[in-house]
């Protein structure tokens, strides 16, 4: 399996990601051809080798003609769809920008189609995202993992004024993503960088077991006093079978709490990024019926998960133990139904045929909007899946 790992000790931004991709072997000419297909006047990438605290890295700058306008989400979506990008690259670019649009919509309380990008709608941000989508596809990655993300501190000035780091859209995008402690008093992770991780990362944690083939170093624009301002990208391979990783199980028994409270606690655990949450009916002391609440999470999430269990339930103790997991190769995939696109996951084992599972939320949204049974949308999405659209 082809795998990549983003080491985000100094955060992540669009230009840092592009620099790391080019440094890892993605051709700059390939990226510029793709960006040229968008029709943005004079827009192109320029690469330069720089040094950050003594370390060599590739720095990318976007050259483009000055603009005095901003773009809305539908305009950017049309720009991407009318380009000459292949399907997989177009899908990745759309996914990243959709994450940005959804975050902006929540922050400003407006419908998705009314989202008005400021800095993020400029030509350089569009080039960052499209270039990243193309670069990730060119590398042929089947799984992407990232470290906990450093966001920095202090304040940053955006179109709406002075904000604390992380900026509102960045914070929204980083929900469910583990953050790393950082003493650097500036913005390390930008909304574009956060959107890239939110859209493409399959997991977060330490460097996975892999045979490293390439390492790319992408430079940020700032020079930091505390550390090298670099994004490090590992590209390599794992075995052909199911990937192995480690998770933790947390569980507690409850017999003096209402079902409504248990349900709310489960919602909070999901929002915090749990891998799985479930309940089991049990019999407790004095023949009282109870429920066992179980949570599956990564090591770096345990503190947050336990805090939710202790604050939202009456438990006096939480059990924990590590478990190993085998997970299939998988990636995000979209299919076209009569009512619009449905996002889902494709998974497969070795050289076997891929299997497509539509996402519940995507199906539910279409079912509600079109007054359809959920089952009908699910079945249509399954029929729309063509294994030929997915490279094994």
Backbone torsions as a table, in degrees:
resi	resn	phi	psi	omega
1	UNK	NA	132.7	177.3
2	UNK	-82.6	123.9	-173.7
3	UNK	-132.6	149.8	175.9
4	UNK	-128.5	149.6	178.9
5	UNK	-132.1	122.9	176.1
6	UNK	-94.0	119.5	176.4
7	UNK	-96.2	103.4	-169.2
8	UNK	-103.2	42.3	-178.2
9	UNK	-64.7	-27.5	175.2
10	UNK	-112.5	29.6	178.3
11	UNK	79.3	-164.2	-178.2
12	UNK	-154.8	140.5	175.3
13	UNK	-140.1	173.4	-179.7
14	UNK	-64.8	-44.0	-178.7
15	UNK	-71.3	-31.9	175.4
16	UNK	-65.2	-40.3	179.0
17	UNK	-64.3	-44.8	177.5
18	UNK	-61.1	-42.7	179.1
19	UNK	-60.7	-43.2	179.6
20	UNK	-65.2	-39.3	179.7
21	UNK	-65.2	-45.8	179.0
22	UNK	-64.8	-41.8	179.7
23	UNK	-64.8	-27.2	179.3
24	UNK	-85.6	0.9	173.3
25	UNK	118.8	-3.1	177.3
26	UNK	-73.1	129.0	-176.3
27	UNK	-68.9	131.4	178.6
28	UNK	-63.0	-34.6	179.4
29	UNK	-65.4	-34.8	177.7
30	UNK	-63.5	-45.0	-180.0
31	UNK	-65.2	-41.9	-178.1
32	UNK	-67.9	-33.3	175.9
33	UNK	-64.8	-42.1	179.8
34	UNK	-65.1	-45.2	-179.7
35	UNK	-66.2	-35.3	177.6
36	UNK	-61.9	-28.8	-178.7
37	UNK	-70.8	-11.3	179.6
38	UNK	-77.8	-19.2	179.0
39	UNK	79.3	21.0	176.6
40	UNK	-82.4	121.8	-172.8
41	UNK	-57.0	122.3	173.1
42	UNK	67.5	14.7	-174.3
43	UNK	-84.7	123.8	178.2
44	UNK	-157.7	159.0	179.0
45	UNK	-96.4	142.6	175.6
46	UNK	-125.6	129.9	-178.1
47	UNK	-106.7	144.4	178.4
48	UNK	-143.6	138.4	174.8
49	UNK	-84.3	126.8	-178.5
50	UNK	-129.5	174.7	175.1
51	UNK	-124.6	135.3	177.6
52	UNK	-122.6	108.3	-177.9
53	UNK	53.3	38.5	177.1
54	UNK	91.5	-5.8	-179.2
55	UNK	-101.8	134.6	176.9
56	UNK	-73.6	142.9	178.6
57	UNK	-157.6	166.2	176.0
58	UNK	-101.9	128.0	177.3
59	UNK	-110.8	131.6	-179.4
60	UNK	-109.5	134.0	172.0
61	UNK	-123.8	144.2	179.6
62	UNK	-100.4	121.0	174.4
63	UNK	-96.9	132.9	-179.9
64	UNK	-160.5	159.0	179.2
65	UNK	-73.1	139.3	-178.6
66	UNK	-56.1	142.6	179.9
67	UNK	-123.6	148.9	176.3
68	UNK	-120.9	29.1	-178.7
69	UNK	-138.4	158.5	175.5
70	UNK	-116.6	163.4	-175.5
71	UNK	-118.7	149.3	173.3
72	UNK	-92.9	164.8	-178.3
73	UNK	-56.3	-48.2	-179.2
74	UNK	-59.8	-34.1	-179.7
75	UNK	-68.0	-41.1	179.3
76	UNK	-67.6	-40.5	178.4
77	UNK	-60.6	-42.9	178.6
78	UNK	-65.1	-37.7	178.8
79	UNK	-59.6	-44.1	-178.8
80	UNK	-69.7	-42.8	-175.7
81	UNK	-71.9	-25.0	179.7
82	UNK	-90.0	-0.1	-179.8
83	UNK	-77.1	178.7	177.4
84	UNK	-95.2	21.2	-177.4
85	UNK	-70.8	139.7	171.7
86	UNK	-61.3	162.6	-174.0
87	UNK	-55.4	-47.9	-177.4
88	UNK	-63.0	-42.5	-179.7
89	UNK	-68.0	-39.9	178.2
90	UNK	-63.8	-41.7	178.9
91	UNK	-61.8	-44.5	179.5
92	UNK	-62.2	-44.5	179.0
93	UNK	-61.7	-42.4	178.8
94	UNK	-64.0	-41.7	-179.9
95	UNK	-60.8	-43.3	-178.6
96	UNK	-66.1	-46.0	-179.8
97	UNK	-68.2	-33.1	177.0
98	UNK	-62.5	-41.6	176.6
99	UNK	-59.2	-42.3	177.0
100	UNK	-61.8	-46.3	-178.2
101	UNK	-63.0	-42.4	179.4
102	UNK	-63.8	-39.3	178.6
103	UNK	-65.5	-45.0	178.9
104	UNK	-63.2	-38.9	179.4
105	UNK	-62.6	-42.4	179.3
106	UNK	-68.5	-41.7	-178.4
107	UNK	-63.8	-41.6	-174.3
108	UNK	-98.8	-5.2	177.2
109	UNK	66.4	42.2	179.9
110	UNK	-125.6	158.0	176.0
111	UNK	-64.0	157.6	-176.6
112	UNK	-57.0	-42.8	-175.5
113	UNK	-70.8	-12.7	179.3
114	UNK	-98.4	0.8	-178.6
115	UNK	-62.2	128.0	-176.8
116	UNK	-114.2	107.0	179.4
117	UNK	-77.3	139.6	174.1
118	UNK	-100.0	-101.1	178.0
119	UNK	-57.8	-34.1	-174.7
120	UNK	-74.4	-12.3	177.0
121	UNK	-96.6	2.5	179.4
122	UNK	-76.6	164.4	-175.2
123	UNK	-61.3	-35.5	-177.4
124	UNK	-68.0	-38.9	178.3
125	UNK	-68.2	-38.6	177.3
126	UNK	-63.2	-41.7	178.4
127	UNK	-64.6	-39.6	177.8
128	UNK	-57.8	-47.2	-174.6
129	UNK	-73.0	-46.2	179.4
130	UNK	-64.8	-41.9	177.8
131	UNK	-61.6	-39.9	177.8
132	UNK	-63.8	-44.3	179.2
133	UNK	-59.7	-43.6	-180.0
134	UNK	-65.9	-45.2	-178.1
135	UNK	-62.3	-42.7	179.3
136	UNK	-64.0	-38.4	179.3
137	UNK	-69.2	-41.0	179.8
138	UNK	-60.6	-36.6	179.0
139	UNK	-70.2	-14.3	177.4
140	UNK	68.2	37.1	-174.9
141	UNK	-73.9	138.6	176.9
142	UNK	-106.7	-17.7	177.8
143	UNK	-151.5	138.7	179.1
144	UNK	-127.1	126.4	179.5
145	UNK	-123.4	152.5	179.2
146	UNK	-137.7	155.1	174.6
147	UNK	-75.3	166.6	166.5
148	UNK	-53.8	146.9	-166.8
149	UNK	-102.9	127.6	173.2
150	UNK	-82.6	129.2	-179.3
151	UNK	-107.4	-15.1	-177.7
152	UNK	86.3	-160.6	-178.4
153	UNK	-157.0	-168.4	-179.0
154	UNK	80.1	-145.3	-176.8
155	UNK	-131.8	157.3	178.1
156	UNK	-138.1	143.4	178.7
157	UNK	-95.7	123.8	177.7
158	UNK	-119.6	-176.0	-176.3
159	UNK	-60.0	-25.8	-176.8
160	UNK	-96.1	4.1	178.5
161	UNK	120.1	-163.2	-177.1
162	UNK	-83.6	130.4	-179.1
163	UNK	-132.6	153.0	172.9
164	UNK	-74.2	149.9	175.9
165	UNK	-83.9	133.5	1.2
166	UNK	-76.8	147.2	177.5
167	UNK	-59.6	156.6	-174.3
168	UNK	-52.0	-47.3	-179.2
169	UNK	-66.0	-38.6	178.4
170	UNK	-62.0	-45.7	179.8
171	UNK	-60.9	-41.3	179.3
172	UNK	-62.3	-41.3	-179.4
173	UNK	-69.2	-26.7	-176.6
174	UNK	-88.9	5.8	175.5
175	UNK	-57.8	129.8	178.9
176	UNK	82.2	-2.7	178.9
177	UNK	-104.1	128.4	-178.6
178	UNK	-66.5	135.6	179.0
179	UNK	-103.8	149.4	179.2
180	UNK	-104.2	145.8	176.8
181	UNK	-64.5	138.7	179.4
182	UNK	-146.7	137.0	178.2
183	UNK	-98.4	2.9	-177.5
184	UNK	-77.6	125.0	-174.2
185	UNK	-92.3	57.7	173.5
186	UNK	-158.9	172.0	-179.4
187	UNK	-76.1	113.6	178.5
188	UNK	-94.4	-36.5	-179.3
189	UNK	-111.4	123.4	-179.0
190	UNK	-93.8	165.8	175.6
191	UNK	-56.6	-38.6	179.3
192	UNK	-63.4	-45.7	179.0
193	UNK	-62.2	-42.9	179.1
194	UNK	-63.9	-38.8	-179.9
195	UNK	-66.4	-37.8	178.2
196	UNK	-60.1	-48.7	-180.0
197	UNK	-64.2	-45.0	-178.2
198	UNK	-60.7	-32.3	-175.8
199	UNK	-87.3	-33.0	-169.7
200	UNK	-114.0	-19.6	-175.2
201	UNK	-74.9	130.6	177.3
202	UNK	-88.1	-16.2	-179.1
203	UNK	-172.3	167.1	-179.2
204	UNK	-133.8	143.0	-179.4
205	UNK	156.0	-156.1	179.9
206	UNK	-74.0	169.6	177.3
207	UNK	-57.0	123.3	-178.5
208	UNK	-72.2	161.8	174.6
209	UNK	-63.8	121.2	-176.0
210	UNK	-162.7	158.6	170.1
211	UNK	-96.3	112.7	-174.6
212	UNK	-74.5	129.1	177.3
213	UNK	-106.0	-37.5	-178.9
214	UNK	-144.4	153.2	171.7
215	UNK	-132.9	124.4	178.8
216	UNK	-111.2	139.6	179.2
217	UNK	-116.2	117.6	178.0
218	UNK	-107.4	127.5	-175.0
219	UNK	-92.9	138.7	169.7
220	UNK	-80.3	168.0	-176.9
221	UNK	-76.5	-30.2	-178.2
222	UNK	-80.0	156.5	166.7
223	UNK	-107.4	116.5	-176.7
224	UNK	-93.6	144.0	176.6
225	UNK	-74.6	-35.8	-170.0
226	UNK	-79.3	-30.3	-170.4
227	UNK	-165.3	165.6	175.1
228	UNK	-67.1	133.0	179.6
229	UNK	-87.5	77.8	-173.4
230	UNK	-131.0	147.0	166.1
231	UNK	-108.8	123.5	-178.1
232	UNK	-104.5	130.2	-178.5
233	UNK	-118.9	117.2	175.0
234	UNK	-95.8	133.8	175.8
235	UNK	-125.8	128.8	-178.8
236	UNK	-165.6	-158.6	-176.0
237	UNK	-133.9	147.8	170.0
238	UNK	-112.8	-179.1	179.3
239	UNK	-65.2	168.6	-178.0
240	UNK	-80.8	-16.5	-179.1
241	UNK	-81.2	-170.0	177.8
242	UNK	-60.0	142.6	179.3
243	UNK	-73.3	143.9	-178.5
244	UNK	-107.5	131.8	171.8
245	UNK	-146.3	177.7	-177.9
246	UNK	-119.4	140.2	175.2
247	UNK	-133.6	179.1	179.8
248	UNK	-126.9	143.6	174.2
249	UNK	-105.2	128.5	171.9
250	UNK	-116.2	136.5	178.2
251	UNK	-151.6	154.1	178.3
252	UNK	-149.0	150.5	178.7
253	UNK	-99.8	136.7	-176.2
254	UNK	-132.8	132.0	176.1
255	UNK	-138.6	8.8	-178.0
256	UNK	-132.2	42.3	-174.1
257	UNK	-146.7	146.8	-177.0
258	UNK	-79.5	159.1	177.9
259	UNK	-63.2	-32.4	179.0
260	UNK	-62.7	-41.3	-179.3
261	UNK	-68.4	-40.9	177.4
262	UNK	-60.8	-43.3	179.4
263	UNK	-62.0	-40.8	178.6
264	UNK	-66.2	-39.6	178.1
265	UNK	-61.8	-42.4	178.7
266	UNK	-60.7	-42.0	179.0
267	UNK	-60.5	-42.9	179.7
268	UNK	-65.4	-37.4	178.6
269	UNK	-64.9	-41.6	177.2
270	UNK	-63.0	-44.7	-179.3
271	UNK	-61.8	-30.2	-179.6
272	UNK	-79.9	-2.6	174.1
273	UNK	99.7	20.3	177.5
274	UNK	-58.7	145.0	176.6
275	UNK	-73.6	-33.3	177.8
276	UNK	-161.1	147.6	176.1
277	UNK	-140.5	133.3	178.7
278	UNK	-155.8	162.3	178.5
279	UNK	-120.9	153.2	178.0
280	UNK	-134.0	127.4	177.0
281	UNK	-69.1	134.7	-178.7
282	UNK	-137.8	165.9	175.6
283	UNK	-108.3	128.2	-175.7
284	UNK	-113.6	-168.0	-176.1
285	UNK	-57.2	148.8	178.3
286	UNK	58.0	30.3	176.5
287	UNK	61.5	25.5	179.4
288	UNK	-80.7	131.6	173.5
289	UNK	-71.2	140.8	-179.5
290	UNK	-143.4	-172.1	179.7
291	UNK	-137.4	137.2	173.2
292	UNK	-98.1	121.0	-179.6
293	UNK	-100.3	118.1	-175.0
294	UNK	-116.2	140.7	-179.7
295	UNK	-130.5	133.1	172.7
296	UNK	-108.8	126.1	-177.1
297	UNK	-150.5	172.0	175.8
298	UNK	-86.2	162.8	-174.9
299	UNK	-56.0	-43.4	-176.6
300	UNK	-71.1	-9.9	-179.8
301	UNK	-96.2	-8.4	-171.2
302	UNK	-59.6	-42.7	-179.3
303	UNK	-59.0	-45.9	-179.4
304	UNK	-65.9	-39.7	-178.9
305	UNK	-67.2	-43.3	178.8
306	UNK	-64.3	-37.7	178.9
307	UNK	-60.7	-39.6	177.9
308	UNK	-66.6	-43.6	179.9
309	UNK	-61.1	-42.3	-178.8
310	UNK	-72.5	-34.5	-177.1
311	UNK	-82.6	-30.8	-173.7
312	UNK	-98.4	-12.1	179.1
313	UNK	-125.5	177.1	179.8
314	UNK	-93.8	9.5	-174.9
315	UNK	-61.8	149.1	176.0
316	UNK	-107.5	-2.9	-179.5
317	UNK	-165.4	150.3	-179.7
318	UNK	-127.6	127.7	176.2
319	UNK	-85.8	150.0	178.8
320	UNK	-147.7	145.2	173.1
321	UNK	-160.1	151.8	179.9
322	UNK	-80.1	148.1	175.0
323	UNK	-134.3	151.2	174.3
324	UNK	-100.6	148.1	-177.8
325	UNK	-128.1	146.3	165.4
326	UNK	-110.6	126.4	-178.9
327	UNK	-125.2	141.7	179.2
328	UNK	-70.9	155.1	168.6
329	UNK	-59.9	138.3	-178.4
330	UNK	-155.2	158.4	176.7
331	UNK	-156.1	159.8	176.7
332	UNK	-73.8	142.7	-179.6
333	UNK	-149.2	147.7	178.5
334	UNK	-120.2	144.6	175.4
335	UNK	-125.1	156.7	-178.7
336	UNK	-101.5	122.5	176.0
337	UNK	-109.4	171.1	178.2
338	UNK	-60.4	-16.5	-176.6
339	UNK	-111.4	7.2	179.6
340	UNK	127.5	-179.0	-177.7
341	UNK	-76.5	144.5	175.1
342	UNK	-124.3	125.7	178.3
343	UNK	-89.4	148.1	178.0
344	UNK	-159.5	-167.9	179.1
345	UNK	-120.5	138.5	173.0
346	UNK	-107.2	131.2	178.2
347	UNK	-133.2	149.4	177.9
348	UNK	-156.8	158.8	179.8
349	UNK	-114.0	120.2	179.1
350	UNK	57.1	-128.3	-179.3
351	UNK	-96.7	11.6	-178.6
352	UNK	-70.6	168.4	-177.6
353	UNK	-68.1	145.7	179.5
354	UNK	-73.2	152.0	176.0
355	UNK	-120.4	137.9	-177.3
356	UNK	-111.8	130.8	176.7
357	UNK	-122.3	111.6	178.2
358	UNK	-64.1	146.9	176.4
359	UNK	-76.3	135.5	-179.2
360	UNK	-58.2	-47.6	-175.6
361	UNK	-60.8	-41.0	-179.7
362	UNK	-64.6	-42.7	178.9
363	UNK	-67.4	-40.5	-179.9
364	UNK	-62.8	-41.2	-179.4
365	UNK	-61.6	-44.3	179.1
366	UNK	-67.8	-40.9	-179.7
367	UNK	-61.0	-43.5	180.0
368	UNK	-68.1	-43.5	-176.2
369	UNK	-65.9	-28.5	-175.7
370	UNK	-112.1	8.4	179.1
371	UNK	53.3	51.5	-178.2
372	UNK	-117.3	152.7	170.6
373	UNK	-63.8	140.1	-179.9
374	UNK	-57.7	-37.9	-179.3
375	UNK	-58.3	-38.8	-179.0
376	UNK	-63.6	-41.3	179.8
377	UNK	-67.2	-44.5	177.6
378	UNK	-55.8	-49.1	-176.9
379	UNK	-65.1	-38.0	178.0
380	UNK	-64.7	-39.6	178.9
381	UNK	-65.2	-39.7	178.5
382	UNK	-65.0	-41.5	-179.9
383	UNK	-67.2	-30.9	-176.7
384	UNK	-75.5	-15.3	-177.5
385	UNK	-75.5	128.6	176.8
386	UNK	-118.5	114.7	-179.6
387	UNK	-55.5	-23.2	-179.5
388	UNK	-68.0	-19.3	179.4
389	UNK	-78.1	-7.2	-176.1
390	UNK	-118.0	125.5	175.0
391	UNK	-85.3	127.2	-179.7
392	UNK	-76.1	NA	NA
